[in-house]
Amino acid sequence: MHMQRKTWSITIAGLLWGVVCVAGAARPEITPGFQIVESVPEATNYGAPGVPRTQAVWLDMIHSAHKRIDVAAFYLANKPGSALAPVLDAVIARARDGVKVRFLLDRTFMKYSRDSVDRLRKVKNIEVRVLPMDALTGGVLHAKYMVVDGREVFVGSANWDWRALTQIHEIGARIRNARFARTFEASFDFDWHAAAHPDMPKLAKRAERSLPFAPVTAADPVTLHDNSGEALSAFPAFSPPSLIPHGVSAEQPALVRMIHDARHVLRVQVMTLTAIRQYGPKGWWTPVDAALRDAAARGVDVRIIVADWALREPMQAYLKSLAVLPHITVKFSHLPPSPQGFIDYARVEHAKYAVADDRSVYIGTGNWGWSYFNNTVDASVFAHGAGPAKTLIGIFDHDWSGPYVTTLEPGKDYKPPRTH
């Protein structure tokens, strides 16, 4: 009996030691499935702690590619010695190692892309196509996203422009999930085909075909984890509805639904915002405008930051029509000039994101206007979870109370800035 008790004591001590060892062991590193990404203009107080920067994320994704890199970009604007130069160098290096690379660009902005495109087209395994959205719908290819190896996606406001990495405030997201990436790949493949066969009636027929897999949608999101390991759900959405694969989610209804679901605080940061149709058929763009006003009428605290580029008329008058309402506050940001001096089309808030309460977020590639959702190629990610919301709220609130914003007063007139 004495020996039995001694054996039990040794066994219990061993178990306790095992528990202590496990508790003290290093926790395995978490590879997040969802990650917020930020571009920080130099010589500003932007830059959320712990949030990775756009160039570093792009380089990491490109260096890790083994089979394919697909990039949809509004345009390519490189500058020797700039932050974009090593990104393009990395793409070329991976192509020379056998990775297949496809760049899909907009036709109307090809003058900005010409030098980079001429260089890329000389490299084996790199193919470039130009999408004539101006002829198809009257819009542009405005999306900015990258899909690597059918396993991960970057989507966000940053153009493939050297300024977007060091001179403009941008927000994006990196999503690691094969079905999510395959859904983006389906949209890319549709537009890639459209660039080679720009026939709108035939493309409309093609859009009716069912995809050979179940895409990630608003009704069927994927479960991911953030940096802390906390679970969240996410789905992609695309524009324009006339040129997206059958079964994927369209952006505008998803955004309106998110605004309608807000109950306490709605934070919106976007370069420009207007319900006045400036491109395409003239008139009033109702859905998002009505959703914002309805949220305010329900008592939701609606906080909006736009760039000072939004101060041009008639957009300034529209923003004042929001600012005059109870529960809506509109601010515009004005970034200080670069220490290098004036840089054209830079030093601006270019982010496009929203946070509803403390749970739901939207990160997109388009500004909030009719054309971006109805005749232009754009893409976004919607996520429901405390982690992404907390990160974006921190970025938003830092800006909201920071030195670069001014509250828009309906009774004042504001001069728009020089952009170029």
N, C-alpha and C positions, 0 to 999 in steps of 0.2 A: 504493500500500500504506500509505503514511504517512497519507493522507487517510482511508482506510478505518478505520485504528486510531483516528484522531481522532473519527470519527463514532461508533464503538463506545463510546468514552470518554464522549462527550456523552450517548449513549443510556443507558448504565449510570448515569451521574450523575443523569439525569432520573428514571430508575426509582427510584433510591435516595431522591431528593427526594420523589417521590410516596409512597414507603413512610413516610418521616418525617412528611409532611403528614397521611396517613391515621392514623398512630399518634398524632399530636398532636391530631387533631380531637376535638371533643366527641362522646362516645358518645351515640347516640339514647336518649331517655328510655324506660324500660321501663314499660309499663302492665301491672301484675301481674294474672294471672288468678285468683290466690288470695292473700288477704290476711287475716291475723289482726287482729281489732279488740278493743279493751278499753275498758270503762267503769271509771273510777277514782274511788273515794270521796274526797271532799275531806278534807284534813287527815290523810292516811295516806301511807305510804311506797310505795304501789302505783304502777304506771305504768311499763311496760317502755319503754325508749328506742326510738324509731323505730316503735312500734306505734300506729296511728291510733286516735282516740277515737270512741266510738259516735255521738255527736251529729254530729260533723264528717262521718262517713261517710254517715249518713242524709241529711244536708242535701245533700251532694254528689250522691248518687244521685237525690234528689228534684229538685234543680235541673236535672239533666241529662235528666230525663224529657221525651219528646216525644209519646208516644202513650198510655201506660197505666202506672198504679201500682197494684199489688195488695198489700194488707197483711192478713196473718192475725195476729191479736193476741188474747191472753187477755182484755185489757181496755184501756181508755184512761183514764189518770189524769193530767190536766193540772193545773197550778197557775199562776196569773198570775205572770209574771216568772221562771218556772222554765226549765230547759234544754229542756223539751219544747215550750214555747210557740212558739219559732221554727220547730220542726219541723212542727207543725200549721199554722202560718201559711204555711210553704212549700208544703205539700200543697194548701192552699186556693188559693194564688196560681197553682200549676200548673193546678189544675182550672179556674180562671177563664180561663186561657189556652188551654183546650181539651183538656187531658190528662184522660182518663177514669180515675177513681179508684174502687176498690172496697175497702171495709173489711169484713172478716169477723171477728166477735167472738163470745165465749162468752156464753150466756144467763145462767148462774148468777152471773156477775160484772157484770151490766149495771148494778147500782147504782153501781159505780165509774165506769162509762163514760157515764152518762146525759147529763151536762152537755156533754161533748165531742161525743157523738153528736147531740144536739139542734142543736149549732152546725154540724156537718158536713152534716147532712141539709138544711140551708137553702141549700147551695151547689150550683149547677148543675154537673153532671158528676161529682158524688160520690154513690155509692150505698153504703148500709150494710145488711148482713144479719147476722142473729143465728143462730148454730148451736145447736140444742137437744140437745147431746150427752148431757145428763142423761137425756133421754127416749129417745135412740137406744141408748146403751150403758151409761148410768150414770156416764159420765166427763165430761170437760170439753174444750173447745178450749183447749189449753195452749201451742200453737205460737206462736212469735214469728219471723216472717219477712216479707220484702218482695221482690217481683219487679218490676223496672222494664223496660218496653219489650221484654219477652221476651228480654233480653240479659244481665241480671245479677241476682244474688240476694244479699240479706243474710239470714243465719240465725244465731241464737245465743240466749243466755240472757236478754237484756234485754227486759223487757216495755215496752210503750209507756206508760211511767210516768215522771214527772219524776224520781223517786228513782233509777230504773235508770241515769240518765245522770250523776248526781253524788254519790249516797249509797250505792251498792251496787257490789260488784265483779262485773263481768260479762265474759264472753268470747263473741265471735262471729266470723263469717267473712264476707268479701265475695268472691263468686265471679263472675267475668266470663266467661261462656260461653253461647252461645245454646241449645245442646241441653240443658245443665244447667238453664238458666232455664226452658226449655220443659217439662222434667220436673217442676219445682216448680209451673209453671203448671197442669199436668195435675192435680196433687194439689189445688191451690187451686180449680180449676174443679169438681172432684168435690165438695168440701166446700161450695162456693158453691151448687151445685145441691141438695145435701142440706139446706141452710138453707131453701130454698124448698119442697122436697118431702121432708120428714122421715119417710119411710116405709122402715123398715129392710129388709123383704123386697125392695122394688123397688130399693133402693140396693145390696143384695147382688147382684142381677142385673146392675145397671149396672156394678158392679166387675168383672164377668167379661168385659166387652167389651175387646177389644184396642185399644190406643191407635193413632192414625193415624201414628205415627212411632216410631222406636226410642229408648226412654227411656235415660237414663244409669243404669246399674245396677252392682251389685257385680261382675257378670260382664262388664260392658261399660262401664268407667269412661272418663272423658275425661282427656286430657293437658292440664295447665295449667302455668303458670310462676309462681314466686314473685317477690318484689321483686328478688332478685339475678339473675333470669333462669334459675334452675335448674328443671328439669322435675319434675313430680310428677303423680300420678294421683289422681282424686277421683270420688266418686259420692254422691248423696243417698240418704237412707233415711227412711221414714215410719212412723207409727203412727196408729191401731191397724190390725192386719192385716185386720180385717173391713171397714174403710172406706178402702181405698186403691185407686187404679186398678190394673188388671191389668198385671202385668209390672214394676212398680217394686219396689225392694228394701224389705223390712221392717227396722225398726231392731234389734229384739232379736237375731235371728240374726246380723246383721252385727256387733253389739257383742260377742256371745259369741265369734264367730270371731276378732275382733281380740285379745281377751284370751287365747284359746287359742294364738294365734300368738306371744305374748310369750315371750321367751327369757331376758332378763336383768333388766330393770327395767320395772315397770308403774306409772305415775303416774296417779292418779285424783283429780280435784277436783270435788265435786258438793255441792249444798246438803244434801241428805238421801240416805241409802242404807239400805235395809232389805230383807230377804227376807220379813218378816212382812207379810202383806196387810192393810193398814189400811183400804183402800177396795175395794169389791167383795166377792166370796166370800172368806170367811176361810180361812186356810191358809198354806202356805209357797210362796214363789216361788223355784223351784229354779235356772233356767238361769244367771243372772249370778252368783248366790251360789256355785254349784258351780264356775263358771269361775274365780272369784277364789281359792277354796280350792285348786283343782287347780293353778293357777299357782304358788301358794306351795309346794305339795307338790313341784312340779318344781324348786324352788329359785329361782324368780323373786322378786326383791325387790319386794314389793307395798307401795306407799306411797299412803295415802289421806288426803285432807283433806276434812272435812265442815264445815259451819257449826255454830255452837253451837246453832242451832235444831234440830239433830238429836239433842240430848241429852234430849229427852222420851222417856219410856218408852212402849212397849217398845223403841223404836229404840236407846236407849242400851245396853240389854242385848244387842241384836243386834250392835252395833258392838264391844262387848267380846268377843263370841264370835269375831269376826275377830281382834281385837287379841291374843288369847291364843295365837294360832297362830305358829309359827316362820315367819319371812320376811314377816310382815304387820305393818306399823306404821300405826296410825290416829292422826291428829291432828285436833283441832277448832280452828276459828278464832273469835276474838272481837275484833271491830273496836272501836276506841275510839269514844266518842260524838261526834256532830257538834259543832263549835264553836257551832252554832245552838241546841244543846240536844237533848232527846230527839225523834226523828222516828219515828213508828210505821211498822212494816214496812220498816225500812231498816237501814243499817249492818251489812250481812251479806254473806257469801260466797254469791253466787247462781249462780256459774259452773257449767257442766256440761260437762266435757271430760276426755279421757284421752289418754295418750301411751304407746304400747307401744315399748319400747327407744328407738331414736333415729330411727325411720322412719315409724311409723304414728300418726295422730291421729284423734280423734273429737271433734266439737263439736256439742252438741245443745241442745234446748230443754226437755227433761224431766229431772226428778230420777230417781234409780235406785230404782224400786219397781215392783211389778206393774202398778199402774193406769196409769202413764205409758207403758208399752209395749203394753198390752193393751186398754184401753177409752177411751183419751184421745188426742186429736189432738196429735201432736208431730212434729218433723222434725229432721234432723241432716245433717251432712256428714262423710264419712270421707275422709281423704287419706293417701296414702303418698308420703312424700318427706322428705328431710333438712331442708329449709327450715322448713316448718310445725312439725316436731317440735322443732327447735332453739329456735324462738321460744317455744313452749309450755313446753318444759323450763325455759327461763330464767324464765318467769313463775311456774311451779310451784316451782322450787327457791328462788326469792326468797321466796316465801311459806313454804315448808317450813322454812327456817332463820331466818325473820323473827320479829318480836316479838309477832305476834298469834296464834300457834298454841301449843297445849298438847298434849302426847302423852297419849292416852287410856290410862289404867291400869285394867286389869280389876278390881283390888281397891278402887278408889275410886268414890264416888258424886259425880255432878256435877249442879249445879242449872241447869236450862235458863234462858235469859234472858227478859226481858220483851220482847215483840214489838210490843205496842200498848197 
